[in-house]
C-alpha cells in the first residue's frame, strides 16, 4: 500500500492554542489564481479574502504572504489564522489526572468542547490544555460530546497519535459512564440494549430505525432515591449520542438532555445551569506505545445526584 505523504509543517505558529487553518489546492480545478479559489471555496463574505491577502495574513509553505495574483498550483498549501469567534468562557476548569511523555488524561467539564469545531474554537479542552501545559503538539485521541463531562485522552507526540486513536477505532478501550435519570421500578435491569441508530447530517437528534443493530449498551442500576437513579452505562459500540438515545428508548432520559426525548430551544449564551447528567467515568486500556496497563477514573460527582436542588435551581 502506498503511504500518504504527510503535509508540510505549518509556517505559522499556533494562536491561543489553536492551529492555523491549512488549505490544499486540489488537482483538477482550473482557477486562474489562488485568490479566486479561496474566494469560491471559503465563502468568507465579500472582500474578506482580499483583505486577508492585502494584509499578508495568508502565507505559503515558506511563510511568505500570498499575493492576489499568485497563480493557482494544484497541490499547493496555504495557511492562515481564522478569526476567532466571540466565545463565552466556560467557567469550569479542565483537570489533568495523568501526564507522561506520551499521554495526557484530562477530566473535561460539562459545556466545554473537546476540540475546535464550529463556534467553539479557543474555548475547547484541547486549546486550553495546549496553553496550560505548554504542549503545542498536543492532540486529541478521541472526542467527548461538549455537554458530557469526563475523561478524554490526549497525545503528546504527533507521530504516536495514530496508535492511540486506533485503540478507540478498534474498540480496545474499556469505557464506563455514569448517568442520573428518572427511576422506573418496572424497568428490569441490568439489561443490554441493542438497536440501529442513525444520525443524519444537519439533524440535531439521532434516532433508532429498524435494521441490524449497530449500537450496544449495557445499562445497570447503581442506586435510587426520590424518583431518581444512578446508572452505569457500558457502551460496546460508539454511535453518536448512543447512550442518550438508549436511555431515552428505555423511558428514562438522562436529566438535563436538550435533545431527548424532545429537542428544546437553544440554551442562552452563558447559561451553564442544569448540565447533562452524563459522565465519562472510566477509561481502561493497554498503552500501545509503552505496554503499560492504564485505568483512569474521574472523581467528578454528578450534581443532580449529590445536590439535586442546586442542579435543578
C-alpha positions as CSV (number, residue, x, y, z in Angstrom):
1,X,0.0,0.0,0.0
2,X,1.3,3.4,-0.9
3,X,1.8,5.6,2.1
4,X,0.2,9.0,2.0
5,X,2.7,11.9,2.1
6,X,2.2,14.0,5.2
7,X,1.6,17.7,4.6
8,X,4.4,20.1,5.3
9,X,4.7,21.7,8.7
10,X,2.8,25.0,9.2
11,X,4.9,28.1,8.7
12,X,2.6,29.9,11.2
13,X,2.6,29.4,15.0
14,X,-0.5,28.5,17.0
15,X,-2.6,31.3,18.3
16,X,-4.3,30.9,21.7
17,X,-3.7,27.2,21.4
18,X,-5.4,27.0,18.1
19,X,-3.7,25.7,14.9
20,X,-3.8,27.8,11.8
21,X,-6.1,26.7,9.0
22,X,-4.3,24.7,6.3
23,X,-5.8,24.6,2.8
24,X,-4.5,22.3,0.0
25,X,-5.3,23.4,-3.5
26,X,-6.9,20.4,-5.2
27,X,-5.9,18.9,-8.5
28,X,-8.3,19.1,-11.4
29,X,-9.5,22.6,-10.6
30,X,-8.9,25.3,-13.2
31,X,-8.7,28.5,-11.2
32,X,-6.5,31.3,-12.5
33,X,-5.2,32.4,-9.1
34,X,-5.0,31.2,-5.5
35,X,-7.2,34.1,-4.6
36,X,-10.0,33.0,-6.9
37,X,-10.1,29.5,-5.5
38,X,-10.1,30.8,-1.8
39,X,-13.0,33.2,-2.5
40,X,-15.1,30.4,-4.0
41,X,-14.1,27.7,-1.5
42,X,-14.2,29.5,1.8
43,X,-17.3,31.6,1.3
44,X,-15.9,34.1,3.8
45,X,-18.0,37.1,2.7
46,X,-17.4,39.9,0.2
47,X,-13.9,41.3,0.4
48,X,-12.7,39.2,3.3
49,X,-10.2,37.1,1.3
50,X,-8.9,40.2,-0.5
51,X,-8.4,42.0,2.8
52,X,-6.5,39.0,4.3
53,X,-4.3,38.8,1.2
54,X,-3.6,42.5,1.2
55,X,-2.7,42.3,4.9
56,X,-0.3,39.4,4.3
57,X,-2.4,37.0,6.5
58,X,-2.4,34.1,4.0
59,X,1.0,32.5,3.5
60,X,2.7,29.8,1.5
61,X,4.8,26.9,2.7
62,X,7.8,29.3,3.3
63,X,5.7,31.7,5.3
64,X,5.7,34.4,2.6
65,X,2.4,36.2,2.0
66,X,0.4,35.1,-0.9
67,X,-0.2,38.0,-3.4
68,X,-3.6,38.4,-5.0
69,X,-2.3,37.4,-8.4
70,X,-0.4,34.3,-7.4
71,X,-1.1,31.6,-10.0
72,X,-3.1,28.5,-8.9
73,X,-0.9,25.5,-8.5
74,X,-2.6,22.2,-7.8
75,X,-1.3,20.6,-4.6
76,X,-0.1,23.8,-3.2
77,X,-0.7,24.5,0.5
78,X,-1.6,27.8,2.1
79,X,-2.2,28.7,5.8
80,X,-3.9,31.4,7.7
81,X,-5.4,32.1,11.1
82,X,-9.1,32.1,11.3
83,X,-10.9,35.0,13.0
84,X,-11.8,33.6,16.5
85,X,-15.5,33.9,17.4
86,X,-16.5,35.9,20.4
87,X,-16.8,32.9,22.8
88,X,-18.3,32.9,26.2
89,X,-15.8,31.4,28.6
90,X,-16.9,28.1,30.2
91,X,-16.4,28.8,33.9
92,X,-15.1,25.4,34.8
93,X,-11.6,24.0,34.8
94,X,-10.0,21.1,32.9
95,X,-8.3,18.9,35.4
96,X,-5.3,16.9,34.4
97,X,-5.4,13.4,36.0
98,X,-2.3,11.9,34.4
99,X,0.6,13.1,32.3
100,X,3.7,11.4,30.9
101,X,5.9,11.8,27.8
102,X,3.2,10.1,25.7
103,X,-0.2,10.9,27.2
104,X,-2.3,13.5,29.0
105,X,-5.5,12.3,30.5
106,X,-7.9,15.1,31.3
107,X,-11.2,15.4,33.1
108,X,-13.3,17.7,31.0
109,X,-16.2,19.7,32.5
110,X,-19.7,19.9,31.0
111,X,-20.2,22.5,28.3
112,X,-16.6,22.5,27.0
113,X,-16.0,21.1,23.6
114,X,-13.1,18.7,23.2
115,X,-11.6,20.1,20.0
116,X,-12.2,23.3,17.9
117,X,-15.3,22.9,15.9
118,X,-17.9,25.4,14.6
119,X,-18.3,28.3,17.1
120,X,-16.2,26.6,19.8
121,X,-12.5,27.2,19.0
122,X,-10.3,28.7,21.7
123,X,-12.8,27.6,24.4
124,X,-12.1,23.9,24.0
125,X,-10.3,21.4,26.1
126,X,-7.5,21.0,23.5
127,X,-6.8,24.7,23.2
128,X,-6.9,25.2,26.9
129,X,-4.5,22.3,27.6
130,X,-2.1,23.4,25.0
131,X,-1.9,26.8,26.7
132,X,-1.9,25.4,30.2
133,X,0.7,22.7,29.7
134,X,2.8,24.4,27.1
135,X,2.5,21.5,24.6
136,X,1.7,23.0,21.2
137,X,1.7,19.5,19.6
138,X,-0.9,18.1,21.9
139,X,-3.7,16.3,20.1
140,X,-7.0,14.5,21.0
141,X,-7.1,10.7,20.6
142,X,-10.9,10.8,20.6
143,X,-13.8,13.2,21.3
144,X,-16.3,13.6,24.0
145,X,-19.6,15.5,23.4
146,X,-19.5,19.1,24.5
147,X,-22.3,18.5,27.0
148,X,-20.8,15.4,28.5
149,X,-18.2,15.6,31.3
150,X,-15.4,13.2,32.0
151,X,-12.2,11.6,30.8
152,X,-10.5,12.4,27.5
153,X,-7.2,11.1,26.2
154,X,-4.7,13.4,24.6
155,X,-1.4,12.5,22.9
156,X,1.8,14.4,23.3
157,X,3.7,13.3,20.2
158,X,2.0,13.7,16.8
159,X,3.8,10.6,15.4
160,X,2.2,8.4,18.1
161,X,-1.4,9.8,17.8
162,X,-2.4,7.2,15.3
163,X,-1.5,4.4,17.7
164,X,-3.8,5.8,20.4
165,X,-6.6,6.7,18.0
166,X,-6.6,3.1,16.8
167,X,-7.4,2.0,20.4
168,X,-10.8,3.7,20.1
169,X,-11.3,2.8,16.5
170,X,-10.7,-0.9,17.2
171,X,-12.7,-0.8,20.5
172,X,-9.7,-1.8,22.6
173,X,-10.6,0.8,25.3
174,X,-13.0,-0.2,28.1
175,X,-15.2,2.7,28.9
176,X,-17.8,3.2,31.6
177,X,-20.2,6.1,32.0
178,X,-22.4,7.2,34.9
179,X,-25.8,8.9,34.3
180,X,-28.5,10.3,36.5
181,X,-32.0,9.8,35.2
182,X,-35.6,9.0,36.4
183,X,-36.1,5.8,38.3
184,X,-38.6,3.3,36.9
185,X,-39.2,0.4,39.3
186,X,-40.9,-1.5,36.4
187,X,-37.7,-1.4,34.3
188,X,-35.8,-4.6,34.6
189,X,-32.1,-4.0,35.0
190,X,-29.3,-4.9,34.2
191,X,-30.0,-5.3,30.5
192,X,-28.2,-4.9,27.2
193,X,-29.8,-2.6,24.8
194,X,-29.3,-3.3,21.1
195,X,-30.6,-1.1,18.3
196,X,-29.8,0.6,15.0
197,X,-29.1,4.3,15.4
198,X,-28.7,6.8,12.5
199,X,-27.6,10.4,12.8
200,X,-28.4,12.5,9.7
201,X,-26.3,15.4,8.8
202,X,-27.9,18.7,9.8
203,X,-30.4,17.0,12.2
204,X,-29.6,17.6,15.8
205,X,-31.0,14.3,17.3
206,X,-30.1,10.8,16.3
207,X,-32.9,8.2,16.0
208,X,-33.5,4.4,16.1
209,X,-34.6,2.7,13.0
210,X,-35.4,-0.9,12.0
211,X,-32.4,-3.0,10.9
212,X,-29.3,-4.7,12.0
213,X,-28.1,-3.3,15.4
214,X,-25.1,-1.1,15.3
215,X,-25.3,0.2,18.9
216,X,-25.0,-1.9,22.0
217,X,-25.1,-0.6,25.6
218,X,-25.1,-2.4,29.0
219,X,-27.3,-0.5,31.4
220,X,-27.0,-1.2,35.1
221,X,-28.8,0.4,38.1
222,X,-26.4,1.5,40.9
223,X,-28.9,3.1,43.4
224,X,-32.0,5.1,43.5
225,X,-33.8,7.6,45.7
226,X,-36.6,10.2,45.4
227,X,-37.6,9.1,42.0
228,X,-34.1,9.4,40.5
229,X,-31.4,6.8,39.9
230,X,-27.7,6.5,39.2
231,X,-26.9,4.2,36.3
232,X,-23.7,2.7,35.0
233,X,-23.6,2.7,31.2
234,X,-21.1,0.5,29.4
235,X,-21.1,1.1,25.6
236,X,-19.9,-1.8,23.4
237,X,-20.1,0.4,20.3
238,X,-19.6,4.1,19.7
239,X,-22.5,5.6,17.7
240,X,-23.3,9.3,18.0
241,X,-25.5,10.0,21.1
242,X,-25.7,6.3,21.7
243,X,-26.1,6.4,25.5
244,X,-28.6,9.3,25.3
245,X,-30.7,7.5,22.7
246,X,-30.7,4.2,24.5
247,X,-31.7,5.7,27.9
248,X,-34.5,7.6,26.2
249,X,-35.7,4.5,24.5
250,X,-35.9,2.8,27.9
251,X,-38.2,5.6,29.1
252,X,-35.6,7.1,31.5
253,X,-34.0,10.0,29.5
254,X,-30.8,11.4,31.1
255,X,-31.5,14.5,33.2
256,X,-30.6,17.8,31.5
257,X,-30.7,16.4,28.0
258,X,-31.7,19.1,25.5
259,X,-32.3,16.6,22.7
260,X,-34.0,13.5,24.1
261,X,-36.9,13.0,24.3
262,X,-37.7,16.4,22.9
263,X,-35.4,18.9,21.1
264,X,-35.6,22.1,23.1
265,X,-34.7,25.6,22.1
266,X,-31.0,26.7,22.2
267,X,-29.7,27.4,25.7
268,X,-28.9,31.2,26.1
269,X,-25.2,32.1,25.9
270,X,-23.6,32.0,29.3
271,X,-26.3,29.7,30.8
272,X,-24.4,26.9,32.4
273,X,-27.2,25.6,34.6
274,X,-28.6,22.1,34.5
275,X,-25.7,20.3,32.7
276,X,-26.4,17.0,31.0
277,X,-26.1,14.4,33.8
278,X,-23.7,12.1,31.9
279,X,-20.1,11.5,32.9
280,X,-17.4,9.5,31.1
281,X,-16.1,8.0,34.3
282,X,-13.7,5.2,33.4
283,X,-11.0,4.6,30.7
284,X,-9.1,1.4,30.7
285,X,-6.6,0.2,28.1
286,X,-3.2,-1.2,27.3
287,X,-0.8,1.5,26.2
288,X,0.1,0.8,22.6
289,X,3.5,2.5,22.9
290,X,4.7,1.5,26.4
291,X,2.7,-1.6,27.0
292,X,1.5,-0.3,30.4
293,X,-1.9,-1.2,31.8
294,X,-3.9,2.0,32.4
295,X,-7.1,2.5,34.3
296,X,-8.3,6.1,34.9
297,X,-11.4,7.1,37.0
298,X,-12.9,10.5,37.1
299,X,-13.6,11.8,40.6
300,X,-16.5,14.0,39.4
301,X,-19.9,13.6,41.1
302,X,-23.0,14.4,39.0
303,X,-24.8,17.3,40.7
304,X,-28.3,16.0,40.1
305,X,-27.4,13.2,42.4
306,X,-25.3,14.9,45.0
307,X,-27.3,18.1,45.3
308,X,-30.4,17.9,43.1
309,X,-31.9,21.2,44.4
310,X,-28.7,23.1,43.4
311,X,-28.7,21.4,39.9
312,X,-32.4,22.0,39.3
313,X,-32.3,25.6,40.6
